[in-house]
Amino acid sequence: MSDSASERESTKLAELAKRRGFFFPSNGVYGGVAGFYTYGPEGAALKRHLEEAWRDRFTVREGNREIEAPTIMPEAVFEASGHLEGFDDMLVECAECGESHRADHLVEDATAIEDAESLSIPEVEELIREHELVCPSCGTALAGEPVEEFNLMFETTIGPGTGQSGYMRPETAQGIFVEFPLLAEYARNQLPFGVTQIGPAYRNEISPRKGVVRVREFTQAELELFVDPERDEPDLSRVADVELTLYSIDEQREDGTAYLETTVGEAVEEGVIASEWVAYYLGIAQEWYERIGIDTDRFRFRQHLPGERAHYASDCWDAEAELGGDWVEIAGFAYRGDYDLAKHAEHSGEEFTVFEQYDEPIRTERATVDPDMSYLGPEFGAEAGEIADALERLAERDRTAFEGETVAVESDGEAYDIPTEKTGFAVEEVTESGEHVTPHVVEPSFGVGRTLYAVFAHAYREDEVDGESRTYLALDPEVAPTTVGVFPLMDRDGLGERARELLAELRSAGFEASYDDSGNIGRRYRRQDEVGTPFCVTVDYESLESGGVTVRERDSTEQVRVPIAGLVDVLADLRDGERSFEAIAEEYDEELSAGAENAPN
């Protein structure tokens, strides 16, 4: 897609989104603030339906449990997680106008480089010089301006006065990790178990752009699956035959656009996807994206290059959708190892393990120490306790260290030599019934707003009906904001009253239904088409006489006459995919024909 075609598509989508109440920049009456969007009535409904579909697939059907954690957390959480040190983007500031820009994005926009985020700061500075990049706001050259790291978290104060330092969470995951000790109890300490969360996250983006694609407040849907790395394996047979489009490291390094079309089972067998757990969730996600209406011809899974992969992730893939000519990440799938739980255990002093019972107790040797504190105390003073702890840790990992006359340990960067006889070192035989395991974490993480935009963009259609141009959204009935529109042919002679009665009946039956009696019937159809309503029901004079209504299908614009008595069942089957519109039309056309043949002369 050319740049001009891409811009035209983006403009059409933005105009439709605002005009029909899907999403629009927030606080417009006060000039707005970049990076914040409001979801209007149609967008909020679409977003809610996508969240419900995600919850159904990743929580309910996978047997996981959902929590809701606070969006503001104390500073200590993010010290442990590493966000205070490493949650940064590259910032370059224009010396002329003072505008700040994300340096790696400037490089990507001006070059063929797709992953400038993985480059070092000196490399990005060199690319700015080499390509003579300028400030997008005022046109001033940026060569020579320093590129700096900018932490993306919003800081706040908890409580009055100086209070306690806190941050608005940049991801929902930490709310799950910090509660692991209790969550493990709720799961009866049985691995594997998964915890999900859907909620807002906040990132103080340097230069928000592309509508809801890059914003400062957004919604995440995340699953943290806790597994025993030695024992737990996914049931790959459930997804082995699911077809994937993979953009692996090898293809990216060759700077090509050739993708690997394969199945989950083949990708694991050939070592393309290193983690079986990641492969499992790629398969689950592929099926889910197809279910909610993502165009699979504009969708791929891209493997993280080594330079952009988090240091704790052994394998990581992004789900990407083609939007306006660009590939945009809409989800990430990572094997995080034990990094998160080990860090929180280290910083909090709490246990972040699960005790796993052996099938049968085993006899084993255990090295222990019982330091002589009457010696350590006078000899080392305040350091005695830390030295005792260091001796205990050393005994667990290296018994040979106690074979000499003295034992060398380190505490707070200082080395100490302790007489072996004062350590109380011993090896004893014990019976063990199990062991404490620090689980590893598998994380599928979805951006709900980006997924919504991908569904919205991929559903956009233009065609011609009866000689007139038409715009419509081919949304799946499961996620469409409204399932059925109800119209009276005209609002007179009792048609309006009967249509409103029918509207109430459909809403009581659980349908999201809307009513419209404004303008001619064709114009009402077009309004519903633009917001993606899959079915419309029209009440006419014949409805008052025979009890039948006209049901229209959005994509084909075909219509069928259905008795009101069977309308709820027909619409339920259409919404749930139990029967196609073609099958419904064939069934009721045959019934009408049979009725005409059997009518008296």
C-alpha positions as CSV (number, residue, x, y, z in Angstrom):
1,M,0.0,0.0,0.0
2,S,1.4,3.4,-1.0
3,D,1.9,6.2,1.6
4,S,-1.0,8.2,0.1
5,A,-3.3,5.2,0.0
6,S,-2.4,4.4,3.6
7,E,-3.1,8.0,4.7
8,R,-6.5,7.9,2.9
9,E,-7.4,4.7,4.7
10,S,-6.3,6.0,8.1
11,T,-8.3,9.2,7.5
12,K,-11.4,7.3,6.5
13,L,-11.2,5.1,9.6
14,A,-10.6,8.1,11.9
15,E,-13.5,9.9,10.4
16,L,-15.9,7.0,10.7
17,A,-14.7,6.2,14.3
18,K,-15.5,9.7,15.4
19,R,-18.7,10.2,13.5
20,R,-20.3,6.9,14.6
21,G,-19.0,7.0,18.2
22,F,-16.3,4.3,18.2
23,F,-13.4,6.4,19.5
24,F,-12.1,9.9,19.4
25,P,-9.5,12.1,21.2
26,S,-10.4,13.0,24.8
27,N,-11.0,16.4,26.3
28,G,-11.5,18.1,23.0
29,V,-13.4,21.1,24.5
30,Y,-10.2,21.9,26.4
31,G,-7.8,21.4,23.5
32,G,-7.2,17.7,24.2
33,V,-4.1,15.9,25.5
34,A,-2.2,13.7,23.2
35,G,-2.3,10.0,24.0
36,F,-5.8,9.8,25.6
37,Y,-8.9,8.5,23.8
38,T,-12.5,8.1,24.7
39,Y,-14.4,5.1,23.5
40,G,-17.9,6.2,22.4
41,P,-21.1,4.2,22.7
42,E,-20.2,1.9,19.7
43,G,-16.5,1.6,20.6
44,A,-17.2,0.9,24.3
45,A,-19.6,-1.9,23.3
46,L,-17.1,-3.4,20.8
47,K,-14.3,-3.2,23.3
48,R,-16.5,-4.9,26.0
49,H,-17.4,-7.7,23.5
50,L,-13.8,-8.3,22.6
51,E,-12.9,-8.5,26.3
52,E,-15.7,-11.0,26.9
53,A,-14.5,-13.1,24.0
54,W,-10.9,-13.0,25.3
55,R,-12.2,-13.9,28.8
56,D,-14.1,-16.8,27.4
57,R,-11.1,-18.2,25.5
58,F,-8.2,-17.5,27.8
59,T,-9.8,-17.7,31.2
60,V,-12.9,-19.9,31.1
61,R,-12.0,-22.4,28.5
62,E,-8.4,-22.8,29.7
63,G,-9.6,-23.2,33.3
64,N,-7.7,-20.2,34.6
65,R,-8.8,-17.7,37.3
66,E,-9.2,-13.9,37.0
67,I,-8.3,-11.2,39.5
68,E,-8.5,-7.4,39.6
69,A,-5.5,-5.7,41.2
70,P,-5.0,-1.9,41.9
71,T,-3.7,0.3,39.1
72,I,-1.4,2.2,41.5
73,M,1.3,0.3,43.3
74,P,4.2,1.3,45.6
75,E,7.7,2.0,44.4
76,A,9.1,-1.2,45.9
77,V,7.1,-3.3,43.4
78,F,8.8,-1.6,40.4
79,E,12.2,-1.6,42.0
80,A,11.9,-5.4,42.2
81,S,10.4,-5.8,38.7
82,G,13.2,-3.7,37.1
83,H,10.8,-1.1,35.7
84,L,12.5,1.8,37.6
85,E,15.9,1.0,35.9
86,G,14.9,-0.5,32.5
87,F,11.5,0.7,31.4
88,D,12.8,3.4,29.0
89,D,12.3,4.7,25.5
90,M,14.8,6.8,23.5
91,L,14.1,10.5,23.6
92,V,15.5,13.2,21.4
93,E,14.6,16.9,22.0
94,C,14.6,19.6,19.4
95,A,16.8,22.5,20.4
96,E,14.7,25.0,18.4
97,C,11.1,24.3,19.4
98,G,11.7,22.1,22.5
99,E,9.4,19.3,21.2
100,S,10.4,15.8,22.4
101,H,10.3,12.8,20.0
102,R,10.9,9.1,20.2
103,A,14.2,8.7,18.4
104,D,13.8,5.1,17.3
105,H,10.4,6.0,15.7
106,L,12.0,8.8,13.7
107,V,14.6,6.3,12.4
108,E,12.0,3.8,11.5
109,D,9.9,6.4,9.7
110,A,12.9,7.6,7.6
111,T,14.6,4.2,6.9
112,A,13.8,0.6,6.1
113,I,14.7,-0.4,9.7
114,E,11.7,-1.9,11.4
115,D,13.2,-2.6,14.9
116,A,15.2,0.5,15.8
117,E,14.1,0.0,19.4
118,S,16.6,-2.9,19.6
119,L,19.5,-0.6,18.6
120,S,21.9,1.1,21.0
121,I,21.7,4.9,21.7
122,P,25.0,5.6,19.8
123,E,23.7,3.6,16.8
124,V,20.4,5.7,16.8
125,E,22.4,8.9,17.1
126,E,24.5,7.9,14.1
127,L,21.4,7.1,12.0
128,I,20.0,10.5,12.8
129,R,23.1,12.1,11.5
130,E,23.5,9.8,8.5
131,H,19.9,10.4,7.3
132,E,19.9,14.1,8.3
133,L,16.7,13.7,10.2
134,V,14.8,16.8,11.3
135,C,12.2,17.7,13.9
136,P,8.7,16.7,12.7
137,S,7.3,19.8,14.4
138,C,9.5,22.6,13.1
139,G,11.9,21.0,10.6
140,T,15.1,21.8,12.6
141,A,18.0,19.3,12.1
142,L,18.4,16.8,14.9
143,A,21.9,15.7,14.1
144,G,24.1,16.2,17.1
145,E,21.3,16.3,19.6
146,P,21.7,13.8,22.4
147,V,19.5,10.8,22.5
148,E,18.6,9.9,26.1
149,E,16.6,7.3,28.0
150,F,13.2,8.4,29.3
151,N,11.4,6.3,31.9
152,L,7.8,5.8,30.8
153,M,6.1,5.3,34.2
154,F,3.7,7.9,35.7
155,E,4.8,8.7,39.2
156,T,2.4,9.7,42.0
157,T,2.3,10.1,45.8
158,I,0.2,7.7,47.9
159,G,-1.3,9.5,50.8
160,P,-1.2,13.2,52.0
161,G,1.9,15.3,52.2
162,T,5.1,13.6,51.1
163,G,3.3,10.3,51.5
164,Q,4.7,7.2,49.9
165,S,6.1,7.1,46.4
166,G,4.0,5.0,43.9
167,Y,3.5,4.5,40.2
168,M,0.6,3.9,37.9
169,R,1.2,0.4,36.7
170,P,2.8,0.1,33.2
171,E,1.4,-3.4,32.8
172,T,-1.2,-5.5,34.6
173,A,1.3,-8.4,35.2
174,Q,2.9,-7.1,38.3
175,G,-0.5,-7.1,40.1
176,I,-0.5,-10.9,39.6
177,F,3.1,-11.5,40.4
178,V,3.1,-9.7,43.8
179,E,0.1,-11.7,44.9
180,F,1.6,-15.0,43.9
181,P,1.9,-16.4,47.5
182,L,-1.8,-16.1,48.1
183,L,-2.8,-17.1,44.5
184,A,-0.7,-20.3,44.9
185,E,-2.7,-21.1,48.0
186,Y,-6.0,-20.5,46.2
187,A,-4.7,-22.9,43.5
188,R,-4.0,-25.5,46.3
189,N,-0.3,-25.2,45.3
190,Q,-1.0,-27.3,42.2
191,L,1.0,-26.5,39.1
192,P,0.3,-25.5,36.4
193,F,-2.2,-22.8,37.2
194,G,-3.0,-19.6,35.3
195,V,-4.2,-16.1,36.5
196,T,-5.7,-13.6,34.1
197,Q,-6.5,-9.9,34.4
198,I,-8.1,-7.3,32.1
199,G,-7.6,-3.7,33.0
200,P,-6.0,-0.3,32.4
201,A,-2.2,0.3,32.3
202,Y,-0.3,3.6,31.8
203,R,2.8,4.6,30.0
204,N,4.0,8.2,29.6
205,E,4.7,7.8,25.9
206,I,7.1,10.4,24.4
207,S,5.2,10.9,21.2
208,P,1.8,9.2,21.1
209,R,0.6,8.6,17.5
210,K,-1.6,6.6,15.2
211,G,-4.8,7.1,17.2
212,V,-5.5,4.3,19.7
213,V,-2.4,2.4,18.6
214,R,0.0,4.3,20.8
215,V,-1.6,6.0,23.8
216,R,-0.8,6.8,27.4
217,E,-3.7,5.0,28.9
218,F,-4.7,1.6,27.5
219,T,-6.3,-1.7,28.4
220,Q,-4.4,-5.0,28.6
221,A,-5.7,-8.5,28.8
222,E,-2.9,-10.7,30.2
223,L,-2.5,-14.3,31.3
224,E,0.3,-15.4,33.6
225,L,0.6,-19.2,33.6
226,F,2.8,-20.7,36.3
227,V,4.4,-24.0,35.4
228,D,7.0,-26.4,36.7
229,P,9.7,-26.2,34.1
230,E,10.8,-29.8,34.7
231,R,7.4,-31.5,34.7
232,D,4.7,-29.4,33.0
233,E,4.1,-29.6,29.3
234,P,1.2,-28.2,27.2
235,D,-1.2,-30.5,25.3
236,L,0.1,-29.6,21.8
237,S,-2.3,-32.1,20.2
238,R,-5.0,-29.5,20.8
239,V,-3.4,-27.0,18.4
240,A,-0.8,-29.1,16.4
241,D,-2.7,-28.6,13.1
242,V,-3.4,-24.9,13.5
243,E,-1.8,-23.0,10.6
244,L,0.5,-20.1,11.4
245,T,2.2,-17.4,9.4
246,L,5.6,-16.9,11.1
247,Y,8.2,-14.1,10.5
248,S,11.2,-15.7,12.2
249,I,14.6,-14.3,13.1
250,D,16.1,-15.9,10.0
251,E,13.6,-14.2,7.6
252,Q,14.1,-10.9,9.3
253,R,17.9,-11.1,9.2
254,E,17.7,-11.7,5.4
255,D,15.6,-8.5,5.2
256,G,13.0,-10.3,3.3
257,T,9.2,-10.4,3.3
258,A,9.0,-14.2,2.9
259,Y,7.1,-15.8,5.7
260,L,7.1,-19.4,6.9
261,E,3.7,-20.9,6.5
262,T,3.5,-23.9,8.8
263,T,1.6,-25.5,11.6
264,V,2.2,-25.3,15.4
265,G,3.3,-28.9,15.4
266,E,5.8,-28.5,12.6
267,A,7.2,-25.3,14.1
268,V,7.9,-27.0,17.3
269,E,9.3,-30.1,15.7
270,E,11.7,-28.0,13.5
271,G,12.8,-25.8,16.4
272,V,11.4,-22.6,14.9
273,I,9.5,-21.9,18.1
274,A,11.7,-22.8,21.0
275,S,9.1,-23.0,23.8
276,E,6.3,-25.5,23.5
277,W,4.2,-23.3,25.8
278,V,4.7,-20.3,23.6
279,A,3.8,-22.4,20.6
280,Y,0.6,-23.6,22.3
281,Y,-0.6,-20.1,22.9
282,L,0.3,-19.0,19.4
283,G,-2.1,-21.7,18.2
284,I,-4.8,-20.7,20.7
285,A,-4.4,-17.0,19.7
286,Q,-4.5,-17.8,16.0
287,E,-7.9,-19.4,16.4
288,W,-9.1,-16.6,18.6
289,Y,-8.1,-13.9,16.2
290,E,-9.9,-15.7,13.4
291,R,-13.0,-15.9,15.7
292,I,-13.2,-12.2,16.3
293,G,-12.6,-11.1,12.7
294,I,-8.9,-10.5,12.2
295,D,-8.0,-10.8,8.5
296,T,-5.5,-13.7,8.4
297,D,-4.1,-12.3,5.2
298,R,-3.0,-9.2,7.1
299,F,-1.8,-11.0,10.2
300,R,1.5,-12.7,11.3
301,F,3.6,-13.8,14.3
302,R,7.0,-12.1,14.4
303,Q,9.8,-13.5,16.5
304,H,11.8,-11.0,18.6
305,L,15.3,-10.4,17.5
306,P,18.0,-11.1,20.2
307,G,18.6,-7.3,20.7
308,E,14.9,-6.5,21.4
309,R,14.1,-9.5,23.5
310,A,13.9,-9.0,27.3
311,H,16.9,-10.4,29.0
312,Y,14.7,-12.8,31.0
313,A,12.8,-14.1,28.0
314,S,14.2,-17.2,26.3
315,D,11.7,-16.9,23.4
316,C,9.2,-14.2,22.5
317,W,6.8,-13.7,19.6
318,D,4.5,-10.8,18.7
319,A,1.2,-11.1,17.0
320,E,1.2,-8.3,14.4
321,A,-1.6,-6.9,12.2
322,E,-1.2,-4.9,9.0
323,L,-2.8,-1.5,9.6
324,G,-2.5,1.3,7.1
325,G,0.5,-0.3,5.4
326,D,2.4,-0.8,8.8
327,W,2.8,-3.9,10.8
328,V,1.6,-3.2,14.4
329,E,2.1,-5.4,17.5
330,I,-1.2,-6.3,19.0
331,A,0.0,-9.0,21.4
332,G,3.1,-10.5,22.8
333,F,3.9,-14.1,23.9
334,A,6.9,-14.7,26.1
335,Y,8.5,-17.4,28.2
336,R,9.7,-15.3,31.2
337,G,11.4,-18.1,33.2
338,D,11.5,-17.5,37.0
339,Y,12.7,-13.9,36.7
340,D,9.6,-12.2,38.1
341,L,9.0,-14.5,41.1
342,A,12.7,-14.7,42.0
343,K,13.0,-10.9,41.9
344,H,9.9,-10.3,44.1
345,A,11.1,-13.1,46.5
346,E,14.5,-11.4,46.7
347,H,13.2,-7.9,47.4
348,S,10.2,-8.8,49.7
349,G,11.8,-11.6,51.7
350,E,8.7,-13.7,51.2
351,E,8.4,-17.2,49.7
352,F,7.5,-17.2,46.0
353,T,7.6,-21.0,45.6
354,V,5.2,-24.0,45.4
355,F,5.9,-27.1,47.5
356,E,5.6,-30.1,45.3
357,Q,5.0,-33.5,46.9
358,Y,7.0,-36.4,45.7
359,D,5.1,-39.6,44.7
360,E,7.1,-41.3,47.5
361,P,9.4,-39.9,50.2
362,I,13.1,-40.1,49.4
363,R,16.2,-40.4,51.6
364,T,18.9,-37.9,50.9
365,E,21.9,-36.1,52.4
366,R,21.6,-32.5,53.5
367,A,24.4,-30.1,54.4
368,T,23.6,-27.9,57.4
369,V,25.4,-25.3,59.5
370,D,24.9,-24.3,63.1
371,P,27.3,-21.4,63.5
372,D,28.8,-20.7,67.0
373,M,27.3,-17.2,67.6
374,S,29.4,-16.9,70.8
375,Y,32.3,-16.7,68.4
376,L,30.8,-14.8,65.5
377,G,29.2,-12.1,67.6
378,P,32.3,-10.9,69.5
379,E,34.5,-11.4,66.4
380,F,32.3,-9.7,63.7
381,G,29.8,-7.6,65.6
382,A,26.8,-6.4,63.5
383,E,27.9,-8.5,60.6
384,A,27.6,-11.8,62.5
385,G,24.0,-12.4,61.4
386,E,24.7,-11.8,57.7
387,I,27.8,-14.1,57.9
388,A,25.7,-16.8,59.4
389,D,23.2,-16.5,56.6
390,A,26.0,-16.6,54.1
391,L,27.4,-19.8,55.6
392,E,24.0,-21.4,55.3
393,R,23.7,-20.5,51.6
394,L,27.2,-21.7,50.9
395,A,26.5,-25.1,52.6
396,E,23.5,-25.6,50.3
397,R,25.4,-25.0,47.1
398,D,29.0,-26.1,47.8
399,R,29.9,-28.6,50.5
400,T,33.5,-28.8,49.5
401,A,34.0,-25.2,50.7
402,F,34.0,-26.6,54.3
403,E,36.7,-29.2,53.7
404,G,39.6,-26.9,54.8
405,E,40.4,-25.4,58.2
406,T,38.7,-22.1,57.3
407,V,35.7,-21.2,55.2
408,A,35.7,-18.1,52.9
409,V,32.3,-16.3,52.7
410,E,31.3,-12.9,51.4
411,S,28.8,-10.5,53.0
412,D,27.9,-7.0,51.7
413,G,31.0,-7.1,49.4
414,E,33.4,-8.0,52.3
415,A,35.3,-11.3,52.4
416,Y,35.6,-13.2,55.7
417,D,37.5,-16.3,56.7
418,I,35.7,-18.4,59.4
419,P,37.2,-21.3,61.2
420,T,35.4,-24.4,59.9
421,E,35.0,-25.8,63.5
422,K,33.0,-22.6,64.4
423,T,30.5,-23.1,61.5
424,G,28.8,-26.2,62.9
425,F,28.9,-27.8,59.4
426,A,27.5,-31.3,59.2
427,V,26.0,-33.6,56.6
428,E,23.0,-35.6,57.7
429,E,20.6,-38.0,56.1
430,V,17.0,-36.9,56.0
431,T,13.7,-38.0,54.5
432,E,12.2,-35.5,52.1
433,S,8.6,-35.6,51.1
434,G,8.8,-32.9,48.4
435,E,10.6,-29.8,47.3
436,H,10.0,-26.1,46.9
437,V,9.8,-25.1,43.2
438,T,10.0,-21.5,41.9
439,P,7.6,-21.7,39.0
440,H,8.4,-20.4,35.5
441,V,6.0,-18.0,33.8
442,V,4.4,-18.1,30.4
443,E,2.8,-14.8,29.4
444,P,0.4,-14.1,26.6
445,S,-0.3,-10.3,26.8
446,F,-2.9,-8.6,24.6
447,G,-3.4,-4.9,23.9
448,V,-7.2,-4.6,23.8
449,G,-7.2,-1.1,22.2
450,R,-4.9,-2.3,19.4
451,T,-6.9,-5.4,18.9
452,L,-10.1,-3.3,18.7
453,Y,-8.5,-1.1,16.1
454,A,-7.2,-4.1,14.1
455,V,-10.7,-5.6,14.1
456,F,-12.2,-2.2,13.2
457,A,-9.8,-1.7,10.3
458,H,-10.0,-5.2,9.0
459,A,-13.8,-5.1,9.0
460,Y,-14.0,-1.9,7.0
461,R,-15.6,-2.3,3.6
462,E,-16.8,-0.2,0.7
463,D,-19.2,-1.4,-2.0
464,E,-22.2,-0.3,-4.1
465,V,-25.8,-1.2,-3.4
466,D,-28.6,-0.2,-5.9
467,G,-26.3,2.2,-7.6
468,E,-25.2,3.9,-4.4
469,S,-21.9,3.7,-2.6
470,R,-22.0,2.1,0.8
471,T,-19.6,1.9,3.7
472,Y,-20.0,-0.9,6.2
473,L,-18.2,-2.8,8.9
474,A,-18.2,-6.6,8.4
475,L,-18.0,-7.3,12.2
476,D,-18.6,-10.8,13.5
477,P,-22.0,-10.9,15.3
478,E,-20.2,-12.0,18.5
479,V,-18.3,-8.7,18.8
480,A,-20.6,-6.2,16.9
481,P,-21.7,-3.4,19.2
482,T,-25.4,-4.0,18.2
483,T,-26.7,-7.4,17.1
484,V,-30.0,-6.3,15.5
485,G,-31.6,-3.0,14.5
486,V,-35.4,-2.8,14.7
487,F,-37.3,-0.5,12.3
488,P,-41.0,0.3,11.6
489,L,-41.5,0.8,7.9
490,M,-43.2,4.1,9.0
491,D,-44.0,5.4,12.4
492,R,-47.8,5.4,12.0
493,D,-50.8,3.2,11.9
494,G,-49.4,1.1,14.8
495,L,-46.2,0.1,13.1
496,G,-44.1,2.1,15.5
497,E,-45.8,0.7,18.5
498,R,-45.4,-2.9,17.3
499,A,-41.7,-2.3,16.4
500,R,-41.1,-1.0,19.9
501,E,-42.8,-4.0,21.5
502,L,-40.6,-6.2,19.4
503,L,-37.5,-4.3,20.4
504,A,-38.4,-4.8,24.1
505,E,-38.9,-8.6,23.5
506,L,-35.5,-8.9,21.8
507,R,-33.8,-7.0,24.6
508,S,-35.5,-9.2,27.2
509,A,-34.1,-12.2,25.3
510,G,-30.6,-10.9,25.7
511,F,-30.0,-9.2,22.4
512,E,-28.3,-5.8,22.1
513,A,-30.9,-4.1,19.9
514,S,-31.4,-0.6,18.7
515,Y,-34.5,1.3,17.3
516,D,-34.5,3.7,14.4
517,D,-37.5,5.4,12.7
518,S,-35.7,8.4,11.3
519,G,-35.5,8.9,7.5
520,N,-36.3,6.4,4.8
521,I,-35.6,2.7,5.3
522,G,-32.5,2.7,3.0
523,R,-30.9,5.4,5.0
524,R,-31.6,3.5,8.3
525,Y,-29.9,0.4,6.8
526,R,-26.8,2.5,5.9
527,R,-26.5,3.8,9.4
528,Q,-26.6,0.3,10.9
529,D,-24.2,-0.9,8.2
530,E,-21.7,1.7,9.2
531,V,-21.6,0.6,12.9
532,G,-21.5,-3.1,11.9
533,T,-24.9,-4.2,12.9
534,P,-25.2,-7.7,11.3
535,F,-29.0,-7.9,11.1
536,C,-32.0,-5.6,10.8
537,V,-35.7,-6.4,11.3
538,T,-38.4,-4.3,9.6
539,V,-42.0,-4.2,10.8
540,D,-44.4,-3.4,8.0
541,Y,-48.2,-3.6,7.4
542,E,-48.0,-7.3,6.6
543,S,-46.5,-7.8,10.1
544,L,-49.7,-6.5,11.7
545,E,-51.8,-8.9,9.6
546,S,-49.7,-12.1,9.4
547,G,-47.2,-11.7,12.2
548,G,-44.1,-11.9,10.0
549,V,-41.2,-9.5,9.7
550,T,-38.3,-8.9,7.2
551,V,-34.8,-9.9,8.4
552,R,-32.0,-8.3,6.4
553,E,-28.3,-9.5,6.5
554,R,-25.7,-6.8,6.5
555,D,-23.0,-8.1,4.2
556,S,-25.1,-9.5,1.3
557,T,-28.1,-7.1,1.9
558,E,-30.3,-10.2,1.3
559,Q,-33.7,-10.4,3.1
560,V,-36.0,-13.1,4.3
561,R,-39.4,-13.1,5.7
562,V,-39.6,-14.7,9.2
563,P,-42.6,-15.3,11.5
564,I,-42.3,-13.2,14.7
565,A,-43.0,-16.3,16.8
566,G,-39.7,-17.8,15.6
567,L,-37.6,-14.5,15.3
568,V,-35.7,-14.9,18.6
569,D,-34.6,-18.4,17.7
570,V,-33.6,-17.3,14.2
571,L,-31.5,-14.4,15.4
572,A,-29.9,-16.5,18.2
573,D,-28.8,-19.1,15.7
574,L,-27.4,-16.4,13.4
575,R,-25.6,-14.6,16.2
576,D,-24.1,-17.8,17.6
577,G,-23.1,-19.2,14.2
578,E,-25.4,-22.2,14.5
579,R,-27.0,-21.5,11.1
580,S,-26.0,-19.3,8.2
581,F,-28.3,-16.7,6.7
582,E,-28.4,-18.7,3.5
583,A,-29.8,-21.7,5.4
584,I,-32.4,-19.5,7.2
585,A,-33.5,-18.0,3.9
586,E,-33.7,-21.4,2.2
587,E,-35.8,-22.8,5.1
588,Y,-38.3,-19.9,5.2
589,D,-38.6,-19.5,1.4
590,E,-39.5,-23.2,1.3
591,E,-42.1,-22.7,4.1
592,L,-43.6,-19.8,2.3
593,S,-43.7,-21.7,-1.0
594,A,-45.4,-24.7,0.7
595,G,-47.9,-22.4,2.3
596,A,-48.8,-20.8,-1.0
597,E,-49.3,-24.2,-2.6
598,N,-51.6,-25.4,0.2
599,A,-53.7,-22.2,0.3
600,P,-57.4,-22.7,-0.7
601,N,-58.5,-21.6,-4.1
